Amino acid sequence: MAGRGDPPEGNPEGLPGGGEDEYGSVVFDESFVRAARLQEYSAQERMGDHARAVRSRPGWRMWTGAKQVLLLLVLIAVAFGTAIYMGVRHPYQQTPSQPAEPLRSMVIPLAPQGPVPGGDPAQLYARSPAAQYRSGAAGITLPAVQRTSNFSQSQVTTALTIAKDYLVDSSLDPAVLGGSSTRPVRALLDPDQIEQFQRSVDAPANDGRHAATGWLVRFDPSKATLADPAIRVHGTLRVTDAGPNALEIASDHTFTYALRPADTGPRVSESSLFTVRRELHFRFDRDDLRAHRVELLSSYTQAGPMACAAETAGALEPLLAGRNATGTAPAATDPYQTGRSTAAFCGSLDPAAQPGPPPST
């Protein structure tokens, strides 16, 4: 008889010990059993012809990727919000540029009270109030630069530099002074003022808007020329913050020129000093600072010795050595006459502004 643990038919033929001996070496310990995962498919999944043998569970890697995408979107939103906030609150925000205003100008002749002193340029300078002035562009010094509420220190420096360039080109350039060129001055102007400037040069008029001498200093080359290229200069520059998009500079400089008659040829002729005080008001917006240009808002000029009746719109007409202004007066003004006003202004040149007499020998 077969035992209780033997199959009724006995052990299979050809397998010693029967079927149990085939797996006798395999041991399913407790840890192995606990580690095994049982996955049961739903009825719908089991009915599918192409169902996968094992269903994948959502892994930690997929959840981590979703969190990273969400975090990236949050960071982008925060950066965008910060950019908008800084654009609204930043002190150097840009505002739309305003068109440049037209220039307002005035030229006041200063008439001497006697003959104009003459002599050698160096001696005349030494005996005049300009004795301690610097020569040329060195006389146009920049003040200490500080930032303002709306403009950085570098922007203020740029504005001062452009203002100085304008003063040099419009008051010291020999070609501009001699009337042969206006390009250096034109190149520095805001495009909105070019038309007014060109009209002032082509058809100058004493109407407060279109005097060429409101934009620059120049002499009639047929009457006077420089006797000494070392023009003496002294003055100040003052900066004002005029708002989020406007920086203004006021300049006040005195230029002293040594002149001689233009028709002397090779003959030696006495020179005389001619003084021009220019008070200019500049404005810069942010576009002007980037493009290295300027808006000239106002120009007030006093110049002498010069006759009160001199025509000053196109060029200044200095009284040279030995000349005087006795008997000269502005043209009569008729208040009942319509059209452009011809009223002139004139001042008296203080004798202290002229070179003193040479020392007695």
C-alpha positions in Angstrom: 0.0 0.0 0.0 0.9 3.5 -0.5 1.7 5.7 2.4 -0.3 8.7 3.5 2.1 11.2 1.7 2.4 9.2 -1.5 0.3 9.8 -4.5 -2.1 7.0 -5.3 -0.3 6.1 -8.4 3.1 6.2 -6.8 6.1 8.3 -7.8 6.2 9.4 -11.4 8.3 7.2 -13.6 11.8 8.5 -14.3 11.9 11.0 -11.4 13.6 9.8 -8.4 11.8 10.8 -5.3 8.9 12.1 -7.2 7.7 15.7 -7.9 8.5 17.0 -4.5 12.2 16.4 -4.9 12.3 18.9 -7.9 11.7 21.9 -5.6 13.2 20.5 -2.5 16.1 23.0 -2.7 13.8 26.1 -2.9 13.1 27.8 0.4 10.5 30.6 0.6 11.5 32.3 3.8 9.3 34.8 5.6 11.2 37.9 4.3 10.7 36.8 0.7 7.0 36.4 1.2 6.6 39.8 2.8 8.6 41.5 0.0 6.4 40.0 -2.7 3.8 42.4 -4.2 0.4 41.1 -5.2 -1.3 43.1 -7.9 -4.7 42.3 -9.0 -6.2 43.7 -12.2 -9.8 44.8 -12.5 -12.2 42.8 -14.6 -12.1 45.4 -17.4 -8.3 45.1 -17.5 -8.4 41.4 -17.5 -10.8 41.4 -20.5 -8.5 43.4 -22.7 -6.7 41.4 -25.4 -3.6 43.4 -25.2 -3.4 44.0 -21.5 0.0 44.1 -20.0 1.1 41.3 -17.8 2.0 43.7 -15.0 0.3 47.0 -14.2 2.8 49.8 -13.4 2.1 51.9 -10.4 2.6 55.7 -10.5 6.2 56.1 -9.5 7.9 58.8 -7.4 9.8 60.0 -10.5 6.6 61.1 -12.2 5.4 63.0 -9.2 8.8 64.7 -8.8 8.7 65.9 -12.5 5.2 67.4 -12.0 6.4 69.2 -8.9 9.4 70.6 -10.8 7.2 72.0 -13.5 4.9 73.5 -11.0 7.8 75.1 -9.2 9.2 76.5 -12.4 5.8 78.1 -13.2 5.7 79.7 -9.8 9.2 81.1 -10.2 8.3 82.6 -13.6 5.2 84.2 -12.2 7.2 85.7 -9.3 9.9 87.1 -11.7 7.3 88.6 -13.9 5.6 90.3 -11.0 8.9 91.6 -9.7 9.7 93.1 -13.1 6.4 94.9 -13.2 6.8 96.2 -9.7 10.4 97.5 -10.4 9.2 99.1 -13.6 6.6 101.0 -11.7 8.7 101.9 -8.6 12.2 102.3 -10.1 13.4 105.9 -9.7 14.9 105.9 -13.2 11.8 104.8 -15.1 11.4 106.3 -18.6 8.6 108.6 -19.5 7.6 109.7 -23.0 9.9 112.4 -24.4 8.3 115.8 -24.9 9.0 117.9 -28.1 11.8 120.5 -27.6 10.6 124.0 -27.0 11.7 126.8 -29.4 14.6 128.9 -28.4 14.0 132.4 -26.8 16.9 134.7 -27.2 18.0 138.3 -26.6 21.2 140.2 -27.5 22.1 143.4 -25.6 24.8 145.7 -27.1 27.0 147.4 -24.5 28.1 150.8 -25.8 31.5 152.3 -24.6 31.6 155.6 -22.9 34.8 156.7 -24.8 37.3 155.5 -27.4 38.0 151.8 -27.3 41.5 151.0 -25.9 43.9 149.4 -28.3 47.3 147.7 -28.1 49.0 144.3 -28.1 46.7 141.4 -27.1 48.9 140.1 -24.3 49.1 143.6 -22.8 45.4 144.2 -23.1 44.6 141.0 -21.4 47.0 141.7 -18.6 45.3 145.1 -17.9 41.8 143.7 -18.1 39.5 141.8 -15.7 40.2 138.8 -17.9 43.9 138.7 -16.8 43.2 135.7 -14.5 40.9 133.8 -16.9 41.9 130.6 -18.4 42.3 130.2 -22.2 39.9 128.3 -24.4 38.0 125.2 -23.2 40.1 125.0 -20.0 38.1 128.0 -18.8 34.8 126.0 -18.9 35.1 123.9 -15.8 32.6 121.3 -14.6 31.2 121.5 -11.1 31.3 118.6 -8.6 29.0 115.9 -9.9 26.3 114.3 -7.8 23.3 112.2 -8.6 19.8 113.7 -8.5 16.4 112.3 -7.5 15.8 111.0 -11.1 19.3 110.9 -12.7 22.4 109.0 -11.9 25.8 110.5 -11.4 26.9 109.3 -14.9 23.9 110.9 -16.5 24.6 114.2 -14.8 28.2 114.0 -16.0 27.0 113.3 -19.5 24.7 116.4 -19.5 27.5 118.6 -18.2 29.8 117.3 -20.9 27.3 118.0 -23.7 26.7 121.5 -22.3 30.4 122.2 -22.3 30.8 120.8 -25.8 28.0 123.2 -27.0 29.7 126.2 -25.3 33.1 125.3 -26.9 31.6 124.8 -30.4 29.4 127.9 -30.3 31.8 130.3 -28.6 35.4 129.2 -29.3 35.5 127.4 -32.6 37.4 129.7 -35.1 35.2 128.6 -38.1 32.0 129.4 -36.2 33.4 132.7 -34.9 34.4 133.7 -38.5 31.0 132.8 -39.9 32.3 130.1 -42.3 30.6 127.2 -40.5 27.6 126.4 -38.3 27.8 122.6 -38.5 29.5 122.0 -35.1 26.6 123.8 -33.4 23.9 122.2 -35.5 25.2 118.7 -34.8 24.6 119.1 -31.1 21.0 120.3 -31.3 17.8 118.3 -30.7 16.2 117.5 -34.0 13.1 119.4 -33.0 15.2 122.7 -33.0 17.0 122.2 -36.3 14.4 124.0 -38.4 14.4 127.0 -36.1 18.2 127.1 -36.0 18.5 126.9 -39.8 16.0 129.7 -40.3 18.0 131.8 -37.8 21.2 131.3 -39.8 19.6 131.8 -43.3 17.3 134.7 -42.4 18.4 136.1 -39.0 15.9 138.5 -37.3 15.7 140.4 -34.0 12.4 138.8 -33.1 13.5 136.9 -30.0 13.3 133.6 -32.0 15.5 133.8 -35.1 18.7 135.6 -34.2 21.8 133.6 -35.2 23.7 135.2 -32.3 21.2 133.6 -29.9 22.6 130.2 -30.9 26.3 131.1 -31.3 29.0 133.8 -31.3 30.2 135.1 -34.7 31.7 138.2 -36.2 31.4 139.7 -39.6 34.6 138.4 -41.3 34.8 141.5 -43.5 35.1 143.7 -40.4 36.9 141.9 -37.6 39.0 138.8 -37.1 40.8 137.2 -34.1 44.1 138.8 -33.2 44.8 136.0 -30.6 43.4 132.5 -30.7 43.7 132.2 -26.9 40.2 133.3 -26.0 39.8 134.0 -22.2 36.9 132.3 -20.5 35.4 132.2 -17.0 32.0 131.1 -15.7 29.8 128.5 -14.0 27.5 125.6 -14.7 24.6 124.7 -12.5 22.5 121.5 -12.6 18.8 121.2 -11.8 16.6 118.1 -11.7 13.4 119.1 -13.5 11.5 115.9 -13.2 11.6 112.2 -14.1 12.6 112.9 -17.7 14.2 116.4 -17.7 17.6 117.5 -16.5 18.4 121.2 -16.9 21.7 123.1 -16.8 22.1 126.9 -16.5 25.4 128.3 -17.8 26.8 131.7 -17.2 30.2 132.4 -18.9 32.1 135.5 -20.0 34.2 135.2 -23.2 36.9 137.8 -23.9 38.2 138.0 -27.5 41.2 139.9 -28.8 40.1 141.3 -32.2 41.7 143.4 -35.0 40.3 145.0 -38.2 39.9 142.4 -40.9 41.2 144.7 -43.8 44.7 145.4 -42.3 46.4 142.8 -44.5 50.1 142.4 -43.6 50.1 145.7 -41.8 50.3 145.6 -38.0 47.2 147.1 -36.4 46.2 147.7 -32.8 44.0 145.1 -31.3 41.1 145.6 -28.9 39.2 143.4 -26.5 35.6 142.4 -27.1 33.6 140.8 -24.2 30.6 138.6 -24.6 28.6 137.3 -21.6 26.3 134.4 -22.4 23.7 133.0 -20.1 22.2 129.8 -21.6 19.6 127.5 -20.4 19.9 123.8 -21.5 17.5 120.9 -21.1 18.2 117.2 -21.6 15.7 114.3 -21.7 16.9 110.7 -21.7 17.0 110.5 -25.5 19.2 113.6 -25.6 21.7 112.0 -23.1 21.9 108.8 -25.2 22.3 110.7 -28.5 24.7 113.4 -27.1 22.5 116.3 -28.0 20.9 119.3 -26.3 17.8 121.5 -26.2 18.7 125.2 -25.9 15.7 126.8 -24.2 16.9 130.4 -23.7 19.9 132.6 -24.5 20.7 136.0 -23.0 23.7 137.8 -24.4 25.5 141.0 -23.5 28.3 142.1 -25.8 30.5 145.1 -26.1 32.0 147.5 -26.9 29.3 147.8 -29.6 27.1 150.6 -30.9 23.5 150.6 -29.7 22.4 150.9 -33.4 24.4 147.8 -34.4 22.5 145.0 -36.1 23.1 142.0 -34.0 20.8 139.3 -35.4 23.2 137.9 -38.0 26.6 138.7 -36.4 28.1 140.8 -33.7 29.6 144.2 -34.8 32.4 145.1 -32.4 33.8 148.6 -32.1 37.5 148.2 -32.6 40.5 150.1 -31.2 40.1 153.9 -31.3 36.4 153.8 -32.2 33.7 155.1 -29.9 29.9 155.1 -29.8 29.3 158.8 -29.5 26.1 159.9 -31.1 24.8 156.4 -31.8 21.4 155.4 -30.8 18.9 152.6 -31.6 16.6 153.1 -34.6 13.3 154.9 -33.8 10.4 152.6 -32.8 6.8 153.4 -33.9 4.4 151.7 -31.5 1.6 152.2 -34.1 3.4 150.3 -36.8 2.1 146.7 -37.2 4.3 143.8 -38.1 7.5 142.6 -36.6 8.8 144.8 -33.7 12.1 146.7 -34.3 12.6 147.8 -30.8 16.2 147.5 -29.6 17.8 147.2 -26.2 21.1 148.7 -25.3 23.3 149.1 -22.3 26.3 151.2 -21.3 29.7 149.4 -21.0 31.3 150.1 -17.6 34.8 151.6 -18.1 36.1 149.0 -15.5 35.3 146.3 -18.0 37.8 147.8 -20.4 41.6 147.4 -20.3 43.2 149.9 -18.0 45.8 152.4 -19.3 49.3 151.2 -19.8 51.7 151.8 -16.8 53.5 155.2 -17.0 57.2 155.0 -17.8 
